[in-house]
Amino acid sequence: MPKQAQVCCSSPAAMFYWFAASLLAWGSLSFVGAYWHPLWAFSAQTILLAISIGCIANGCKNRTLHCSLTGPVFLIAGILFLLGNLKVVKVSSDVIWGLVAIGAGTAFALEGRLARKGCKLP
C-alpha cells in the first residue's frame, strides 16, 4: 500500500513555487487576453485564474494546506467573474470578493492552527 502524503504548512520554497507557477499562468492567460478581451492582463478573472493555477500546482507538489483549500475558491471566483464579464450570469463583485476573503482567511487560519500543532514543512 503506497504511503499517503501528509498536508503540510508553507515554507519559503513552497511560496516561491506558488509565485513562479502563478506568474507563468498569468503570463500565459495575459497572452490569450491580448487576442480575447475578457482575459486582459489586469482583469480580476485573469488574476484569480492565474492564482488558482498556482495554488493547485503548489497544492499538488508541496501539499500545502491553504493552497489545497484556496485553489478551488480562486478558481470558482475567477470563473464567475469571467462569466459575468461575458454577460452569461449576473454577478455581484462585492459578494464574490467577500467569499474569496472568507475562504482565504479560513484556509490561512486552519494552516496556522496546524502549524502550532507542529506540521511538517516541505
Backbone as ProteinMPNN parsed JSONL, in Angstrom:
{"seq_chain_A": "MPKQAQVCCSSPAAMFYWFAASLLAWGSLSFVGAYWHPLWAFSAQTILLAISIGCIANGCKNRTLHCSLTGPVFLIAGILFLLGNLKVVKVSSDVIWGLVAIGAGTAFALEGRLARKGCKLP", "coords_chain_A": {"N_chain_A": [[0.839, -1.163, 0.0], [0.662, 2.205, -0.942], [2.423, 4.915, 0.617], [0.681, 7.503, 2.173], [0.754, 10.933, 1.422], [1.272, 13.639, 3.646], [-0.551, 16.609, 4.457], [0.95, 19.784, 4.465], [2.509, 22.69, 6.003], [3.245, 26.062, 4.883], [6.346, 26.912, 3.309], [9.342, 28.77, 2.586], [10.301, 27.804, 0.1], [8.0, 26.57, -0.955], [6.334, 28.787, -1.185], [7.751, 30.278, -3.106], [7.545, 28.52, -5.266], [4.757, 28.591, -5.689], [4.509, 31.315, -6.406], [6.062, 31.422, -8.787], [4.671, 29.592, -10.431], [2.168, 30.847, -10.547], [2.859, 33.281, -11.766], [3.764, 32.398, -14.261], [1.378, 31.27, -15.222], [-0.216, 33.578, -15.238], [1.112, 35.11, -17.172], [0.704, 33.498, -19.431], [-2.134, 33.468, -19.594], [-2.527, 36.208, -19.954], [-1.366, 36.579, -22.43], [-3.193, 35.191, -24.019], [-5.289, 36.897, -23.467], [-4.584, 39.124, -24.926], [-5.643, 38.649, -27.363], [-8.2, 37.81, -26.871], [-10.484, 39.584, -25.393], [-11.878, 39.324, -22.755], [-9.963, 38.167, -21.053], [-8.01, 40.075, -20.405], [-4.885, 41.426, -19.23], [-4.892, 42.674, -16.583], [-7.339, 42.081, -15.453], [-9.796, 41.007, -13.078], [-10.659, 38.358, -13.335], [-8.581, 37.142, -14.824], [-6.376, 37.397, -13.103], [-7.299, 36.017, -10.815], [-7.715, 33.459, -11.899], [-5.075, 32.823, -12.625], [-3.834, 32.841, -10.109], [-5.224, 30.74, -8.958], [-4.368, 28.577, -10.515], [-1.668, 28.556, -9.802], [-1.984, 27.95, -7.062], [-3.206, 25.412, -7.172], [-1.206, 23.938, -8.478], [0.843, 24.205, -6.56], [-0.399, 23.033, -4.357], [-0.576, 20.396, -5.252], [2.146, 19.706, -5.641], [3.638, 20.526, -3.284], [1.921, 20.005, -1.223], [0.644, 21.924, 0.413], [-1.571, 23.102, 2.854], [-3.251, 25.442, 2.808], [-3.181, 26.141, 0.097], [-4.408, 23.956, -1.054], [-6.975, 24.397, -0.229], [-7.595, 27.074, -0.984], [-7.151, 27.172, -3.725], [-9.357, 25.985, -5.265], [-11.319, 27.871, -4.45], [-10.379, 30.319, -5.51], [-10.434, 29.589, -8.193], [-13.183, 29.134, -8.733], [-14.156, 31.719, -8.198], [-12.768, 33.177, -10.175], [-13.853, 32.032, -12.503], [-16.546, 32.773, -12.168], [-16.312, 35.6, -12.312], [-15.383, 35.769, -14.956], [-17.569, 34.68, -16.387], [-19.441, 36.604, -15.696], [-18.327, 38.838, -16.949], [-18.648, 38.088, -19.573], [-21.33, 38.313, -19.776], [-22.962, 36.14, -19.215], [-23.863, 35.287, -16.76], [-25.238, 37.163, -14.036], [-23.272, 38.815, -11.769], [-22.328, 39.722, -8.465], [-19.759, 41.652, -7.597], [-18.933, 42.42, -5.068], [-19.972, 40.43, -3.382], [-18.638, 38.153, -4.352], [-15.92, 38.852, -3.866], [-16.044, 39.043, -1.113], [-16.6, 36.377, -0.378], [-14.249, 35.202, -1.348], [-12.382, 36.402, 0.352], [-13.237, 35.381, 2.832], [-12.883, 32.622, 2.371], [-10.067, 32.464, 1.847], [-9.065, 33.554, 4.227], [-10.03, 31.688, 6.102], [-8.655, 29.394, 5.245], [-5.96, 30.114, 5.742], [-6.108, 30.473, 8.491], [-6.702, 27.873, 9.359], [-4.361, 26.587, 8.538], [-2.526, 27.946, 10.125], [-3.317, 27.099, 12.639], [-2.733, 24.396, 12.405], [0.03, 24.609, 12.131], [0.809, 25.423, 14.674], [0.436, 23.076, 15.966], [2.507, 21.65, 15.103], [3.108, 20.943, 12.284], [4.657, 19.275, 9.511], [7.147, 20.768, 7.608], [7.576, 21.216, 4.074]], "CA_chain_A": [[0.0, 0.0, 0.0], [1.517, 3.381, -1.002], [2.381, 5.817, 1.758], [-0.113, 8.691, 1.878], [1.459, 12.17, 1.734], [0.556, 14.491, 4.579], [-0.682, 18.019, 4.129], [1.976, 20.499, 5.208], [2.44, 24.142, 6.097], [4.048, 26.778, 3.902], [7.766, 27.137, 3.501], [9.8, 29.702, 1.556], [10.374, 27.117, -1.189], [6.632, 26.384, -1.438], [5.836, 30.111, -1.602], [8.398, 30.614, -4.364], [6.94, 27.676, -6.3], [3.438, 29.154, -5.974], [4.697, 32.571, -7.12], [6.535, 31.135, -10.137], [3.576, 28.966, -11.19], [1.148, 31.875, -10.767], [3.384, 34.245, -12.729], [3.744, 31.731, -15.564], [-0.028, 31.168, -15.634], [-0.688, 34.928, -15.548], [1.682, 35.483, -18.467], [0.011, 32.736, -20.483], [-3.502, 33.975, -19.72], [-2.442, 37.566, -20.496], [-1.117, 36.434, -23.865], [-4.507, 34.869, -24.593], [-6.088, 38.101, -23.322], [-4.256, 40.081, -25.984], [-6.495, 38.321, -28.504], [-9.572, 37.597, -26.391], [-10.589, 40.673, -24.418], [-12.243, 39.023, -21.365], [-8.812, 37.774, -20.247], [-6.936, 41.068, -20.453], [-3.879, 41.139, -18.202], [-5.154, 43.134, -15.229], [-8.721, 41.83, -15.053], [-9.933, 40.155, -11.888], [-10.755, 36.951, -13.713], [-7.27, 36.65, -15.227], [-5.529, 37.291, -11.92], [-7.811, 34.935, -9.973], [-7.439, 32.176, -12.555], [-3.64, 32.574, -12.513], [-3.554, 32.489, -8.717], [-5.759, 29.396, -8.696], [-3.47, 27.616, -11.16], [-0.508, 28.475, -8.921], [-2.368, 27.241, -5.84], [-3.443, 23.995, -7.47], [0.113, 23.348, -8.721], [1.547, 24.146, -5.28], [-1.078, 22.037, -3.532], [-0.209, 19.064, -5.735], [3.578, 19.441, -5.47], [4.13, 20.73, -1.923], [0.87, 19.581, -0.291], [0.322, 22.972, 1.381], [-2.99, 23.056, 3.203], [-4.05, 26.583, 2.355], [-3.315, 26.102, -1.362], [-5.408, 22.937, -1.368], [-8.295, 24.972, 0.06], [-7.866, 28.323, -1.698], [-7.116, 26.962, -5.175], [-10.725, 25.91, -5.811], [-12.043, 29.127, -4.179], [-9.95, 31.283, -6.516], [-10.889, 29.104, -9.498], [-14.622, 29.418, -8.852], [-14.318, 33.177, -8.283], [-12.306, 33.59, -11.498], [-14.85, 31.608, -13.498], [-17.728, 33.628, -12.005], [-16.001, 36.911, -12.888], [-15.314, 35.614, -16.407], [-18.942, 34.544, -16.886], [-20.072, 37.911, -15.549], [-17.797, 39.712, -17.993], [-19.243, 37.634, -20.832], [-22.775, 38.537, -19.637], [-23.645, 34.855, -19.127], [-24.55, 35.364, -15.476], [-25.073, 38.434, -13.349], [-22.522, 38.571, -10.547], [-22.039, 40.85, -7.585], [-18.343, 41.558, -7.276], [-18.772, 42.52, -3.615], [-20.246, 39.11, -2.797], [-17.554, 37.243, -4.734], [-14.702, 39.211, -3.128], [-16.276, 38.681, 0.282], [-16.418, 34.932, -0.257], [-12.818, 34.934, -1.533], [-11.709, 36.805, 1.597], [-13.591, 34.406, 3.869], [-12.226, 31.353, 2.037], [-8.62, 32.579, 2.045], [-8.834, 33.74, 5.66], [-10.262, 30.406, 6.763], [-7.562, 28.488, 4.895], [-4.752, 30.511, 6.469], [-6.339, 30.217, 9.917], [-6.549, 26.427, 9.57], [-2.942, 26.251, 8.429], [-1.877, 28.481, 11.315], [-3.646, 26.198, 13.752], [-1.957, 23.184, 12.179], [1.431, 24.938, 12.373], [1.028, 25.412, 16.109], [0.463, 21.678, 16.416], [3.759, 21.055, 14.633], [3.06, 20.274, 10.985], [5.948, 19.067, 8.863], [7.381, 21.665, 6.478], [8.143, 20.507, 2.928]], "C_chain_A": [[0.896, 1.243, 0.0], [1.321, 4.272, 0.228], [1.642, 7.095, 1.366], [0.655, 9.935, 2.323], [0.606, 13.019, 2.662], [0.488, 15.911, 4.05], [0.258, 18.788, 5.035], [1.68, 21.996, 5.253], [3.341, 24.765, 5.04], [5.507, 26.834, 4.308], [8.189, 28.158, 2.449], [9.872, 29.058, 0.17], [8.978, 26.927, -1.791], [6.039, 27.704, -1.909], [6.451, 30.549, -2.919], [7.802, 29.801, -5.508], [5.562, 28.206, -6.687], [3.573, 30.433, -6.801], [5.106, 32.328, -8.574], [5.422, 30.53, -10.997], [2.483, 29.985, -11.504], [1.591, 32.878, -11.814], [3.385, 33.66, -14.138], [2.307, 31.624, -16.093], [-0.571, 32.541, -16.017], [-0.15, 35.391, -16.904], [0.98, 34.776, -19.616], [-1.409, 33.244, -20.698], [-3.518, 35.393, -20.297], [-2.167, 37.544, -21.987], [-2.415, 36.103, -24.594], [-5.39, 36.116, -24.563], [-5.767, 39.182, -24.338], [-5.14, 39.858, -27.208], [-7.951, 38.121, -28.122], [-9.777, 38.499, -25.19], [-10.975, 40.275, -22.993], [-11.074, 38.6, -20.47], [-7.678, 38.801, -20.323], [-6.124, 41.001, -19.171], [-4.269, 41.522, -16.78], [-6.612, 42.978, -14.798], [-8.749, 40.886, -13.858], [-9.955, 38.685, -12.264], [-9.395, 36.387, -14.108], [-6.379, 36.435, -14.012], [-5.992, 36.145, -11.025], [-7.551, 33.564, -10.589], [-5.953, 31.831, -12.461], [-3.262, 32.156, -11.093], [-4.058, 31.078, -8.418], [-4.893, 28.321, -9.335], [-2.213, 27.442, -10.32], [-0.805, 27.703, -7.649], [-2.561, 25.75, -6.082], [-2.11, 23.29, -7.734], [0.881, 23.184, -7.412], [0.912, 23.116, -4.354], [-0.719, 20.613, -3.947], [1.247, 18.735, -5.444], [4.0, 19.477, -4.006], [3.128, 20.358, -0.839], [0.55, 20.638, 0.77], [-1.185, 23.022, 1.589], [-3.759, 24.225, 2.619], [-4.19, 26.609, 0.842], [-4.339, 25.049, -1.794], [-6.824, 23.462, -1.151], [-8.599, 26.211, -0.784], [-7.847, 28.167, -3.21], [-8.506, 26.868, -5.786], [-11.54, 27.185, -5.574], [-11.691, 30.161, -5.234], [-10.43, 30.878, -7.913], [-12.363, 29.421, -9.717], [-14.864, 30.916, -8.991], [-13.882, 33.687, -9.656], [-13.288, 33.224, -12.588], [-16.103, 32.47, -13.395], [-17.49, 35.022, -12.572], [-15.945, 36.845, -14.414], [-16.711, 35.492, -17.005], [-19.715, 35.85, -16.753], [-19.619, 38.883, -16.616], [-18.384, 39.357, -19.351], [-20.757, 37.797, -20.856], [-23.574, 37.237, -19.667], [-24.457, 34.807, -17.839], [-24.332, 36.761, -14.907], [-24.398, 38.145, -12.01], [-22.355, 39.869, -9.769], [-20.589, 40.725, -7.148], [-18.103, 41.658, -5.771], [-18.981, 41.17, -2.931], [-19.096, 38.148, -3.109], [-16.282, 37.562, -3.954], [-14.85, 38.894, -1.641], [-16.072, 37.2, 0.521], [-14.957, 34.52, -0.438], [-12.06, 35.266, -0.25], [-11.993, 35.814, 2.727], [-12.887, 33.076, 3.619], [-10.735, 31.396, 2.284], [-8.289, 32.741, 3.527], [-8.998, 32.452, 6.441], [-9.12, 29.43, 6.494], [-6.279, 28.834, 5.656], [-4.909, 30.279, 7.964], [-6.179, 28.727, 10.224], [-5.087, 26.012, 9.49], [-2.168, 26.775, 9.639], [-2.117, 27.603, 12.532], [-2.852, 24.901, 13.635], [-0.48, 23.431, 12.47], [1.749, 24.933, 13.869], [1.093, 24.005, 16.668], [1.669, 20.927, 15.855], [3.665, 20.33, 13.311], [4.455, 20.233, 10.383], [6.064, 19.994, 7.666], [7.982, 20.883, 5.329], [9.591, 20.889, 2.705]], "O_chain_A": [[1.795, 1.348, 0.835], [0.23, 4.37, 0.79], [1.948, 7.699, 0.338], [1.147, 9.998, 3.449], [-0.61, 13.115, 2.5], [1.353, 16.356, 3.295], [0.363, 18.495, 6.226], [0.74, 22.488, 4.63], [4.111, 24.066, 4.381], [5.849, 26.807, 5.491], [7.443, 28.386, 1.497], [9.539, 29.699, -0.827], [8.791, 27.102, -2.996], [5.325, 27.745, -2.911], [5.766, 31.126, -3.763], [7.579, 30.329, -6.597], [5.229, 28.266, -7.871], [2.849, 30.623, -7.777], [4.564, 32.951, -9.487], [5.25, 30.913, -12.154], [1.932, 29.986, -12.605], [0.796, 33.287, -12.66], [3.044, 34.35, -15.099], [2.058, 31.861, -17.275], [-1.3, 32.668, -17.0], [-0.88, 35.996, -17.691], [0.697, 35.382, -20.649], [-1.843, 33.431, -21.835], [-4.428, 35.741, -21.049], [-2.672, 38.387, -22.729], [-2.704, 36.662, -25.652], [-6.145, 36.372, -25.501], [-6.59, 40.063, -24.588], [-5.358, 40.778, -27.996], [-8.839, 38.25, -28.965], [-9.296, 38.207, -24.095], [-10.426, 40.863, -22.061], [-11.187, 38.67, -19.246], [-6.506, 38.425, -20.307], [-6.628, 40.563, -18.137], [-4.001, 40.76, -15.851], [-7.067, 43.664, -13.883], [-7.843, 40.076, -13.661], [-9.341, 37.858, -11.591], [-9.086, 35.249, -13.756], [-5.706, 35.411, -13.904], [-5.166, 35.381, -10.527], [-7.206, 32.617, -9.882], [-5.603, 30.672, -12.24], [-2.47, 31.233, -10.898], [-3.4, 30.314, -7.712], [-4.705, 27.256, -8.749], [-1.738, 26.321, -10.138], [0.01, 26.897, -7.2], [-2.125, 24.925, -5.28], [-1.902, 22.17, -7.268], [1.498, 22.145, -7.178], [1.619, 22.402, -3.643], [-0.576, 19.73, -3.101], [1.561, 17.613, -5.045], [4.656, 18.548, -3.534], [3.459, 20.394, 0.346], [0.221, 20.291, 1.904], [-1.966, 22.99, 0.638], [-4.805, 24.031, 2.001], [-5.219, 27.056, 0.336], [-5.05, 25.235, -2.782], [-7.763, 23.022, -1.815], [-9.726, 26.385, -1.249], [-8.472, 28.961, -3.913], [-8.81, 27.596, -6.731], [-12.367, 27.546, -6.411], [-12.575, 30.808, -5.795], [-10.79, 31.735, -8.719], [-12.743, 29.923, -10.775], [-15.683, 31.34, -9.806], [-14.553, 34.538, -10.24], [-13.531, 34.014, -13.499], [-16.669, 32.86, -14.416], [-18.364, 35.575, -13.24], [-16.408, 37.763, -15.091], [-17.01, 36.127, -18.017], [-20.549, 36.168, -17.6], [-20.417, 39.664, -17.134], [-18.594, 40.236, -20.187], [-21.4, 37.456, -21.849], [-24.729, 37.227, -20.093], [-25.597, 34.343, -17.829], [-23.37, 37.447, -15.253], [-24.884, 37.338, -11.218], [-22.255, 40.956, -10.339], [-20.232, 39.803, -6.415], [-17.168, 41.047, -5.253], [-18.248, 40.816, -2.008], [-18.638, 37.416, -2.231], [-15.632, 36.654, -3.435], [-13.878, 38.517, -0.987], [-15.447, 36.804, 1.505], [-14.479, 33.604, 0.231], [-11.199, 34.501, 0.183], [-11.093, 35.455, 3.486], [-12.355, 32.47, 4.549], [-10.181, 30.466, 2.869], [-7.341, 32.133, 4.024], [-8.206, 32.153, 7.334], [-8.67, 28.725, 7.397], [-5.593, 27.942, 6.157], [-3.942, 29.924, 8.638], [-5.585, 28.363, 11.239], [-4.626, 25.186, 10.277], [-1.252, 26.109, 10.122], [-1.221, 27.396, 13.35], [-2.359, 24.37, 14.631], [0.196, 22.551, 13.003], [2.823, 24.494, 14.28], [1.715, 23.759, 17.701], [1.838, 19.731, 16.094], [4.108, 19.185, 13.22], [5.316, 21.051, 10.708], [5.186, 20.011, 6.804], [8.8, 19.989, 5.547], [10.227, 20.385, 1.779]]}, "name": "protein", "num_of_chains": 1, "seq": "MPKQAQVCCSSPAAMFYWFAASLLAWGSLSFVGAYWHPLWAFSAQTILLAISIGCIANGCKNRTLHCSLTGPVFLIAGILFLLGNLKVVKVSSDVIWGLVAIGAGTAFALEGRLARKGCKLP"}
